[in-house]
Structure formats: structure tokens, C-alpha cells
Amino acid sequence: MDSKVTVAILNWNGLRHLQTFLPSVVACSSGAHILVLDNASDDESIAWIRQNYAGVEVQIFPENYGFTGGYNRGLKFVKTPYAVLLNSDVEVSEGWIEPLLQRMESDEKVAACQPKVLSFKDRDHFEYAGAAGGFIDFLGYPFCRGRFFDFCEKDEGQYQQAMQVFWATGACMMVRVSDFFDAGGLETRFFAHMEEIDLCWRFHHRGKSVWAEPASVVYHLGGGTLQASSPRKTFLNFRNGLSLLYINQVEGDIYWKLPLRLILDGVAGCRFLLQGDFGNCLAIIRAHFSFYAGIRYWYARRRENRKNKTGGIVPGIVYPGSVVYQYFVLKIREFRLLKFW
């Protein structure tokens, strides 16, 4: 494993997370190079790293480039063929890198893979960000093996099989560095949220595959930057969700799928309004106006994606129905109850 993997951790004023989680990364990542990419922090996090972990490389950026810009810049410093994009609030376990690396090296078409992601606080349950591998439905709504919307299943070994998935979580995703840059890296206008889904969609466009490898296990705290109830997070999720669908969906389908998606987003806004959550309701409205305002940019990205399309989506990683309907109407909460064909 020596010199094959760089563990790249993006940091922004994350002293508390680094103190809690970096020790496990250093202890359990023997043979891997560890790189902290700092988005212009003004706390003591970098001083703490240099004082306590001299073997950890640090690259400091002049400003906060967000998740997307930080990794696009940071992976240019990586000299190994593989890199793990690892959130600063993730505890890793002994031997976590080896199964991911073995999966990547098993087939040169594998562009990315993720471990099983469990909750740091509730360690026998899957964690929101990735669980046991990511999927989307026919309207581009993301969900996971082990997580539907805000419901996370208990891990009882039901998703131990390694399998191809639609997307791997940005909380802990190993990528082939050459594929990362060939696909254009992370979409900088997303800033944060759903950027890994967009990247994986472009991997599929290029004939690559994405895997979940549950033999590797990590524990994610979650909510380290934006809380689940944050209107800022709601804005990014809805704006980026619309953009994700528009720039990647095939030509004929987009003309009916996008209007249907807009209607469902409106229903979500009304739901927030009825709950008295005016901040998140307004965030959805702002997300739509932001999407419309950037339509020329998104159209250019859509054309670029179509030009570079050489592959397609393999069967079984896109749910042909609506997970919104399954969750809110039929009250289905478990991935294994869905029928993909």
C-alpha cells in the first residue's frame, strides 16, 4: 500500500474535529500519506497539527474555496495514484484502506469507491452521508442503502455485499486521481452538497464504475459544517439537486422530469411553511431563483457533459420509481424493500 494512497482531509476552523478524529486516521492508515488541505482557517488547527503530527502534510489556501474548490486545488498536490476524500469528522477503523484499495485495483474502470459509513454517535446505525452506497431515483433524488431521507437503518449485516452504486459519499470516497481530473473534478458552483453525486454521474458518462465496499468501515459524526435544519444547507441541496438533474439527464427526459421536480420541490416548500419553518421554505424559493439565474452556465455544463459522454448507466443503480412516493406515501423506510426491476 505504500505510496499508493493519499488521505486528503479538508479543514476549515476544524480544531475540535481534528483533535477528535485525526488520531484514528494517523493510527489506522499505515503506509498512506496524510494531507490536510486548509481553507484559510483562523483558528489554531494548523498550529495544533504541526505541533502534534509533524508527519502530516499541510497545504494552506489563501481563502475558503468550499468543499469543491478545496479538493479541486488540493488533489493537485497528490502524488499517489489514489486519494481518499475524507471529512475531518470521520473516525476510521483498523484496516479501512485495504478493502478500498483492493476494489480500485481490481478493475481499471473503477473510478471511485466508498466504505460502509456508520454513525459516530449511534454506532450500530448507518449514517446519513453515504451509508452503504448511494443511489438516485428517476427524478434525481438521492438515497442510500441504509438511509432514506432522514431515516437511517440499523446495521444488521443486511448490506454487507460489495456492489456497484450510483454515487459514493464525499465524506469518505477513494478516487483514482487521474479519473478525478479527467472527469473535470468537483463542480465548483455547487460549493458543497451533492457535488460527489455529480462527479460520479460524470464517471458513469465516461464508462467508469463506482462501488461500495462494506468490508471497510468508518464512523461519521455528520453536520460538522452545516446542521441538517440549516436554511443554508436546504438552499444548497435544492439548488444543487436541480442543477444536478439538468446538467446530467438525457435530452428527451429532461423536458418532463425537470417540471415534475419543480412541482415536488414546491410541495416540500409548502410542507416547511405548514410547519412554521419559514427559513427553510424561503431557502427553497431562493434555490429555484438561483438555479434560473445560472441557467446559461448550467446549459454550458450540460453541453460539455453530453460531448464527453462515452458510456451509460448500468442496470440496478437508478431506481425507476419515485423514492419521494415510496417514503412519504407508502411509508417505506428500508432500501431492501425497493424493487429496481
C-alpha positions in Angstrom: 0.0 0.0 0.0 3.0 2.3 0.5 3.0 5.3 -1.8 -0.3 4.4 -3.4 -2.8 6.3 -1.3 -3.1 9.8 0.0 -5.7 10.6 2.6 -6.8 14.2 1.9 -8.7 15.9 4.7 -10.3 19.3 4.1 -10.2 21.6 7.1 -11.8 24.9 7.9 -11.6 26.1 11.5 -11.9 22.4 12.5 -9.6 22.2 15.5 -12.2 20.3 17.6 -12.7 17.7 14.9 -9.0 17.3 14.2 -8.3 16.7 17.8 -11.1 14.1 18.0 -10.7 12.3 14.7 -7.1 12.8 13.2 -5.6 10.4 15.8 -7.6 7.5 14.4 -6.6 8.4 10.8 -2.9 8.5 11.7 -3.0 5.3 13.7 -5.1 3.3 11.2 -3.6 4.5 7.9 -0.1 3.0 8.0 1.6 3.3 4.6 -0.7 6.1 3.4 0.3 9.7 3.0 -1.9 12.1 5.1 -2.6 15.5 3.7 -4.6 18.3 5.4 -5.9 20.9 3.0 -6.8 24.1 4.9 -9.4 26.6 3.6 -7.9 29.7 5.2 -8.7 28.7 8.8 -8.2 31.4 11.5 -8.3 29.0 14.5 -5.4 27.1 16.0 -6.0 23.9 13.9 -2.8 24.2 11.7 -0.6 25.0 14.7 -2.0 22.0 16.5 -1.3 19.7 13.6 2.3 20.9 13.3 2.9 20.6 17.0 1.4 17.1 17.4 1.6 15.4 13.9 4.8 16.5 12.2 4.4 13.7 9.6 1.1 15.1 8.3 1.5 17.4 5.3 -0.4 20.7 5.4 -1.4 22.9 2.4 -2.9 26.2 3.3 -5.2 28.1 0.8 -5.4 31.9 0.8 -9.3 31.8 1.1 -12.1 29.4 1.8 -12.8 27.6 -1.5 -15.5 25.3 -0.1 -15.6 21.6 -0.4 -15.5 21.6 -4.1 -12.8 24.2 -4.8 -10.7 23.0 -1.9 -10.5 19.5 -3.2 -10.0 20.6 -6.8 -7.0 22.6 -5.7 -5.8 20.1 -3.1 -5.7 17.0 -5.2 -3.2 18.7 -7.5 -0.7 18.2 -4.6 -1.3 14.5 -4.5 1.5 12.4 -5.9 -0.1 8.9 -5.4 -2.5 7.2 -7.9 -5.3 7.1 -5.4 -6.7 9.7 -3.0 -9.3 9.4 -0.2 -11.5 12.5 0.2 -12.1 12.3 3.9 -14.2 14.6 6.1 -12.5 15.9 9.2 -15.3 14.4 11.4 -14.7 10.8 10.4 -13.3 8.1 12.7 -11.6 5.3 10.7 -11.1 1.7 11.8 -8.2 -0.6 11.6 -7.6 -1.9 8.0 -10.1 0.5 6.5 -7.9 1.4 3.5 -7.0 -2.0 2.2 -10.5 -3.1 1.0 -11.0 0.2 -0.8 -7.6 -0.1 -2.5 -8.2 -3.7 -3.5 -11.5 -2.7 -5.1 -9.9 0.1 -7.0 -7.1 -2.1 -8.3 -9.4 -5.0 -9.2 -10.5 -3.1 -12.4 -9.2 0.0 -14.0 -12.7 1.1 -14.8 -13.4 1.6 -11.1 -13.2 5.4 -10.6 -14.4 5.6 -7.0 -15.5 3.6 -4.1 -16.7 4.2 -0.5 -16.7 2.2 2.8 -19.7 1.4 4.9 -20.4 4.6 6.8 -21.9 4.2 10.3 -22.9 6.9 12.8 -20.2 8.1 15.2 -22.9 8.7 17.9 -25.1 5.7 17.2 -22.5 3.2 16.1 -24.8 0.3 15.1 -26.8 2.5 12.7 -25.9 3.8 9.2 -25.0 7.4 8.9 -26.9 9.9 6.7 -23.9 10.7 4.4 -23.5 7.6 2.3 -24.5 4.7 4.5 -23.7 1.5 2.4 -23.7 3.2 -1.0 -25.6 5.9 -2.9 -28.4 5.7 -5.5 -30.8 8.0 -7.2 -34.4 7.7 -8.4 -35.7 8.6 -11.8 -36.0 12.3 -10.8 -32.5 12.5 -9.4 -33.5 12.3 -5.7 -30.6 10.7 -3.8 -30.9 7.9 -1.2 -28.7 5.1 0.1 -28.5 1.5 1.1 -29.4 2.0 4.7 -30.7 5.6 4.6 -33.9 7.0 3.2 -34.2 10.8 3.5 -33.7 11.3 7.3 -34.3 7.7 8.3 -31.2 5.6 9.0 -31.5 1.9 9.3 -29.8 -0.2 12.0 -26.8 -2.1 10.6 -27.6 -5.8 11.0 -25.3 -7.0 8.2 -28.1 -6.7 5.6 -25.9 -4.6 3.2 -22.5 -6.4 3.5 -22.2 -7.2 -0.1 -19.9 -5.1 -2.2 -21.7 -3.7 -5.2 -21.8 -1.1 -7.9 -23.7 2.0 -6.8 -24.6 5.3 -8.4 -22.6 7.5 -6.2 -20.1 7.3 -3.4 -20.1 9.6 -0.4 -17.9 12.7 -0.3 -17.5 12.1 3.4 -15.1 9.2 2.6 -14.5 8.4 -1.1 -11.5 6.9 -2.6 -10.9 8.1 -6.2 -8.5 7.3 -8.9 -6.8 10.7 -9.2 -6.4 10.5 -13.0 -10.2 9.8 -13.3 -11.0 12.6 -10.9 -9.3 15.2 -13.2 -10.3 13.5 -16.4 -13.9 14.0 -15.4 -13.3 17.7 -14.5 -13.2 17.4 -10.7 -15.9 18.6 -8.5 -18.4 21.2 -9.7 -17.2 24.4 -8.0 -20.6 26.2 -8.3 -22.1 23.5 -6.0 -19.7 24.8 -3.3 -20.9 21.9 -1.1 -23.6 19.2 -1.1 -24.3 16.7 -4.0 -21.0 17.5 -5.7 -20.0 13.9 -5.3 -23.2 12.7 -6.9 -22.5 15.0 -9.9 -18.9 13.7 -10.1 -20.0 10.1 -10.0 -22.6 10.8 -12.7 -19.8 12.1 -14.9 -17.8 8.9 -14.1 -20.7 6.9 -15.5 -20.9 9.1 -18.6 -17.2 8.1 -19.2 -17.8 4.4 -18.9 -16.4 4.1 -15.4 -17.9 2.5 -12.3 -18.5 3.4 -8.7 -18.5 0.9 -5.8 -19.5 0.5 -2.2 -17.1 -1.8 -0.2 -18.6 -2.6 3.2 -15.6 -4.6 4.3 -14.2 -1.1 5.1 -15.9 0.7 7.9 -15.8 4.3 9.1 -17.8 6.3 11.6 -19.1 9.8 10.6 -20.2 12.4 13.0 -22.1 14.4 10.4 -23.3 18.0 10.5 -19.8 19.3 11.1 -20.2 22.3 8.8 -23.9 22.8 8.4 -26.7 21.4 10.6 -29.5 19.4 8.9 -32.0 22.1 9.7 -29.8 24.9 8.3 -31.6 27.0 5.6 -28.1 27.3 4.0 -28.0 23.5 3.7 -31.5 23.4 2.4 -30.7 26.1 -0.2 -27.6 24.1 -1.4 -29.4 20.8 -1.5 -32.4 22.1 -3.6 -30.3 24.4 -5.9 -27.7 21.7 -6.5 -30.4 19.0 -6.9 -32.0 20.9 -9.7 -28.6 21.6 -11.3 -27.5 18.0 -10.9 -30.6 16.7 -12.8 -30.4 19.4 -15.5 -26.7 19.0 -16.4 -26.7 15.2 -16.4 -30.1 13.9 -17.5 -30.5 12.6 -21.1 -32.0 15.0 -23.6 -35.5 13.7 -24.1 -36.3 13.1 -20.4 -35.2 16.4 -19.0 -38.2 18.3 -20.6 -40.7 16.4 -18.4 -38.6 15.4 -15.5 -37.5 18.9 -14.6 -41.0 20.4 -14.4 -42.1 17.5 -12.2 -39.1 18.0 -10.0 -40.0 21.7 -9.6 -43.5 20.7 -8.5 -42.2 18.3 -5.9 -39.8 20.9 -4.6 -42.8 23.3 -4.3 -44.6 20.6 -2.2 -41.6 20.4 0.1 -41.7 24.2 0.4 -45.4 24.1 1.4 -44.6 21.4 4.0 -42.0 23.7 5.6 -44.5 26.5 5.6 -47.2 24.5 7.3 -44.6 23.5 9.9 -43.9 27.2 10.5 -40.4 26.8 9.2 -40.2 30.0 7.2 -36.4 29.9 6.9 -36.3 26.6 5.0 -39.3 27.5 2.9 -37.6 30.7 1.8 -34.4 28.7 1.2 -36.2 26.5 -1.4 -37.6 29.6 -3.2 -34.1 31.1 -3.2 -32.7 27.9 -4.5 -35.0 27.9 -7.5 -34.3 31.5 -8.4 -30.5 30.8 -8.1 -30.9 27.9 -10.5 -32.8 30.0 -13.0 -30.3 32.8 -12.7 -27.5 30.4 -13.6 -29.2 28.6 -16.4 -26.7 29.8 -19.0 -23.8 28.3 -17.0 -25.7 25.1 -16.3 -26.6 24.8 -20.0 -22.9 25.1 -20.9 -22.1 22.4 -18.4 -24.9 20.2 -19.8 -23.4 20.5 -23.3 -20.0 19.7 -22.1 -21.3 16.5 -20.3 -23.1 15.4 -23.5 -19.9 16.0 -25.6 -17.8 13.8 -23.2 -20.4 11.0 -22.9 -18.9 7.7 -23.9 -20.7 5.3 -21.5 -24.1 4.7 -19.9 -25.7 3.8 -16.6 -25.6 0.1 -15.7 -28.9 -1.5 -14.7 -29.8 -1.6 -11.0 -28.3 1.7 -9.7 -31.1 4.0 -10.6 -34.5 3.4 -9.0 -37.1 3.6 -11.8 -39.8 4.9 -9.5 -40.1 7.8 -7.0 -38.5 7.5 -3.6 -40.5 10.5 -2.6 -43.7 8.5 -3.2 -42.2 5.4 -1.5 -41.2 7.3 1.6 -43.9 9.8 2.2 -47.0 7.9 0.8 -46.2 4.2 1.2 -44.1 4.8 4.3 -41.2 2.6 3.1 -38.1 3.2 5.1 -35.7 0.3 4.1 -33.7 0.1 0.9 -34.1 -3.7 0.6 -37.9 -3.2 0.2 -37.5 -1.4 -3.1 -37.8 -3.3 -6.4 -35.4 -2.0 -9.0 -36.9 -4.1 -11.8 
